[in-house]
Amino acid sequence: GEATIVNVMYTFRGELIIPSTIGGYPVVALGDRACNACTGITGVTIQNGVKSIGTYAFSDCTNIEYINIPKSVDSLGAYAFYNCRTLKSITIPNGVENIGNGTFESCKQIKKITIPNSVTSIGAYAFKNCYNLSNILLGAGVTTIAGYAFYDTNITGVWYTGNNKEDIIIKSGNDELINANWHYGACSFNHKFSADCDKTCNECEWEREVEGEHSYSADCDSDC
């Protein structure tokens, strides 16, 4: 048998840990609206083994600052993180194929996002109203970006692992994305830095946030 988490109590406070097993059964999914409007949640760690995050799973969780998603996750539901307005960063696992409609809409504190090569489509309103989103690392696997996916963002730079944005069908309402400064041939997850405190990748000019003498475990780490 397998387990799906279907409901988290509204009264929950603090960091939420989604376990890999419950009662001896592997947890494979976080159900639709499982944590919807749980405003007491401040952070989320999902343990490895979980494969899918349902529709509206964390929508309106307005005090979440971080969500740790394991590599096992390959499905993100529509509006899964809608209006997580204090969420500062999130990693989309390389294995997710589709970013659904409104998945990250109104995540107003996210400044950068990496969309891995496994992703082939980005749904309508996926990043709409992400006011602070300025830089994107976009995998060459993306073939379609739906209407208004990046509407009302502040995108200035797109690091694309492909060679030409004309290879992507970009629907209307994405002027911020289209008019951004595109860097072709970006090095995806394998950025190289000469020193721990270097901001800019040696090979593709991808910039990470640094301040002072930071230490990183690996060349491609974005966080100190």
C-alpha positions as CSV (number, residue, x, y, z in Angstrom):
1,G,0.0,0.0,0.0
2,E,0.9,3.7,-0.3
3,A,-0.1,6.8,1.6
4,T,-1.3,10.2,0.6
5,I,-1.5,13.1,3.0
6,V,-4.9,14.7,2.5
7,N,-5.2,17.2,5.3
8,V,-3.1,19.2,7.7
9,M,-4.8,20.9,10.6
10,Y,-5.3,24.7,10.3
11,T,-4.0,25.0,13.9
12,F,-0.5,23.7,13.0
13,R,2.3,26.1,13.8
14,G,6.0,26.1,12.7
15,E,8.0,23.9,10.3
16,L,6.0,21.1,8.7
17,I,7.8,17.9,7.8
18,I,6.2,15.6,5.3
19,P,7.5,12.2,6.2
20,S,8.6,9.5,3.8
21,T,6.5,6.9,5.6
22,I,3.4,6.8,7.8
23,G,2.4,3.6,9.6
24,G,4.9,1.7,7.5
25,Y,3.4,2.9,4.3
26,P,5.5,5.0,1.9
27,V,4.1,8.5,1.4
28,V,3.9,9.2,-2.3
29,A,1.7,12.2,-2.6
30,L,0.5,15.4,-0.9
31,G,-3.2,15.7,-1.8
32,D,-5.2,18.5,-3.3
33,R,-5.6,21.4,-0.8
34,A,-3.8,19.3,1.9
35,C,-2.3,22.4,3.5
36,N,-4.5,25.1,1.9
37,A,-4.6,28.3,4.0
38,C,-2.5,26.9,6.8
39,T,-1.2,30.2,7.8
40,G,0.7,28.9,10.8
41,I,3.2,27.0,8.6
42,T,6.5,28.8,8.4
43,G,8.6,26.3,6.5
44,V,8.2,22.9,4.8
45,T,10.5,20.0,4.4
46,I,9.3,17.1,2.2
47,Q,11.2,13.9,2.7
48,N,12.4,11.8,-0.3
49,G,10.0,9.4,-1.8
50,V,7.1,11.8,-2.2
51,K,6.3,12.0,-5.9
52,S,3.5,14.6,-6.4
53,I,2.2,17.8,-4.8
54,G,-1.5,18.3,-5.5
55,T,-3.6,21.2,-6.7
56,Y,-3.7,24.1,-4.3
57,A,-1.7,22.0,-1.8
58,F,0.0,25.0,-0.2
59,S,-2.1,27.8,-1.6
60,D,-2.6,30.8,0.7
61,C,0.0,29.6,3.2
62,T,1.0,33.2,3.6
63,N,3.8,32.7,6.2
64,I,5.9,30.0,4.5
65,E,9.5,31.2,3.9
66,Y,11.0,28.0,2.4
67,I,9.9,24.7,1.0
68,N,12.5,21.9,0.5
69,I,11.3,19.6,-2.3
70,P,13.1,16.3,-2.8
71,K,14.4,15.0,-6.2
72,S,11.7,12.3,-6.1
73,V,8.9,14.8,-6.8
74,D,8.0,14.8,-10.5
75,S,4.5,16.5,-10.4
76,L,3.5,20.0,-9.2
77,G,-0.2,20.6,-9.2
78,A,-1.9,23.8,-10.5
79,Y,-1.9,26.6,-8.0
80,A,0.1,24.4,-5.6
81,F,2.0,27.4,-4.1
82,Y,-0.5,30.2,-5.0
83,N,-0.1,33.3,-2.8
84,C,2.8,31.9,-0.7
85,R,3.7,35.5,-0.5
86,T,6.6,35.2,1.9
87,L,8.2,32.3,0.1
88,K,11.8,33.4,-0.7
89,S,13.2,30.5,-2.7
90,I,12.2,27.1,-4.0
91,T,14.0,24.5,-6.1
92,I,12.0,22.7,-8.8
93,P,13.4,19.1,-9.1
94,N,14.9,18.0,-12.3
95,G,12.2,15.4,-13.2
96,V,9.2,17.7,-13.1
97,E,7.8,17.8,-16.6
98,N,5.1,20.4,-16.4
99,I,4.6,23.5,-14.3
100,G,0.8,23.9,-14.0
101,N,-1.4,26.9,-14.2
102,G,-0.8,29.4,-11.4
103,T,1.6,27.1,-9.6
104,F,3.7,30.0,-8.2
105,E,1.3,32.8,-8.8
106,S,1.7,35.7,-6.3
107,C,4.8,34.3,-4.7
108,K,6.0,37.9,-4.4
109,Q,9.3,37.4,-2.6
110,I,11.0,35.0,-5.1
111,K,13.8,36.7,-6.9
112,K,15.3,33.9,-9.0
113,I,14.0,30.6,-10.2
114,T,15.6,27.6,-12.0
115,I,13.4,25.7,-14.4
116,P,15.2,22.5,-15.1
117,N,15.7,20.8,-18.5
118,S,13.1,18.2,-17.6
119,V,10.3,20.8,-17.8
120,T,8.5,20.9,-21.2
121,S,5.7,23.3,-20.5
122,I,4.8,26.2,-18.3
123,G,1.2,26.9,-17.6
124,A,-0.9,30.0,-17.7
125,Y,-0.3,32.4,-14.8
126,A,2.4,30.1,-13.5
127,F,4.5,33.0,-12.1
128,K,2.0,35.8,-12.5
129,N,2.4,38.6,-9.9
130,C,5.8,37.4,-8.8
131,Y,6.8,41.1,-8.5
132,N,10.4,40.5,-7.4
133,L,11.2,37.7,-9.9
134,S,14.1,39.2,-11.9
135,N,16.3,36.3,-13.2
136,I,15.4,32.9,-14.6
137,L,17.6,29.9,-15.5
138,L,15.5,28.3,-18.2
139,G,16.1,24.7,-19.4
140,A,16.1,23.9,-23.1
141,G,13.5,21.3,-22.6
142,V,10.7,24.0,-22.4
143,T,8.8,24.1,-25.7
144,T,5.6,26.0,-24.6
145,I,5.0,28.9,-22.3
146,A,1.3,29.6,-21.9
147,G,-0.4,33.0,-21.8
148,Y,0.5,35.4,-18.9
149,A,2.8,32.8,-17.3
150,F,5.2,35.6,-16.4
151,Y,2.8,38.5,-16.3
152,D,3.6,41.3,-13.9
153,T,7.1,40.2,-13.0
154,N,10.3,42.1,-13.1
155,I,12.4,39.9,-15.3
156,T,15.6,41.5,-16.6
157,G,17.6,38.4,-17.4
158,V,17.0,34.9,-18.8
159,W,19.8,32.3,-18.8
160,Y,18.7,29.8,-21.4
161,T,20.4,26.4,-21.8
162,G,19.2,26.4,-25.4
163,N,20.4,28.5,-28.3
164,N,17.4,30.6,-29.4
165,K,14.2,31.7,-27.7
166,E,12.5,31.3,-31.0
167,D,12.5,27.5,-30.3
168,I,9.9,28.2,-27.6
169,I,6.3,28.9,-28.3
170,I,5.6,31.9,-26.0
171,K,2.0,33.0,-25.8
172,S,0.7,36.5,-25.3
173,G,1.0,38.3,-21.9
174,N,4.7,37.5,-21.5
175,D,6.3,40.8,-22.5
176,E,8.5,40.9,-19.5
177,L,10.0,37.5,-20.4
178,I,10.3,38.2,-24.1
179,N,11.9,41.6,-23.7
180,A,14.4,40.5,-21.0
181,N,18.1,40.1,-21.8
182,W,18.6,36.5,-22.9
183,H,21.9,34.7,-22.4
184,Y,22.2,31.6,-24.6
185,G,24.0,28.4,-23.9
186,A,23.8,28.7,-20.1
187,C,25.4,25.9,-18.1
188,S,22.2,24.7,-16.3
189,F,23.1,23.1,-13.0
190,N,26.8,23.1,-13.5
191,H,27.8,26.7,-12.8
192,K,31.5,27.4,-12.1
193,F,32.9,30.0,-9.8
194,S,36.6,30.8,-9.2
195,A,36.2,31.6,-5.5
196,D,33.6,31.1,-2.8
197,C,32.7,34.8,-2.8
198,D,32.4,35.1,-6.6
199,K,29.0,36.3,-7.8
200,T,29.2,35.5,-11.5
201,C,29.6,32.1,-13.1
202,N,32.7,31.8,-15.2
203,E,31.0,30.3,-18.2
204,C,27.5,31.8,-18.6
205,E,27.4,35.0,-16.4
206,W,24.7,33.6,-14.1
207,E,24.7,35.6,-10.9
208,R,24.1,34.2,-7.5
209,E,23.5,36.4,-4.4
210,V,26.6,36.8,-2.3
211,E,27.6,39.1,0.5
212,G,31.0,38.9,2.0
213,E,33.1,35.8,2.4
214,H,30.6,33.0,1.8
215,S,31.4,29.3,1.8
216,Y,29.8,26.8,-0.6
217,S,29.8,23.0,-0.6
218,A,29.9,22.8,-4.4
219,D,30.5,24.9,-7.4
220,C,26.9,24.9,-8.4
221,D,25.5,25.8,-4.9
222,S,23.5,29.0,-4.9
223,D,23.2,29.3,-1.1
224,C,25.9,29.9,1.4
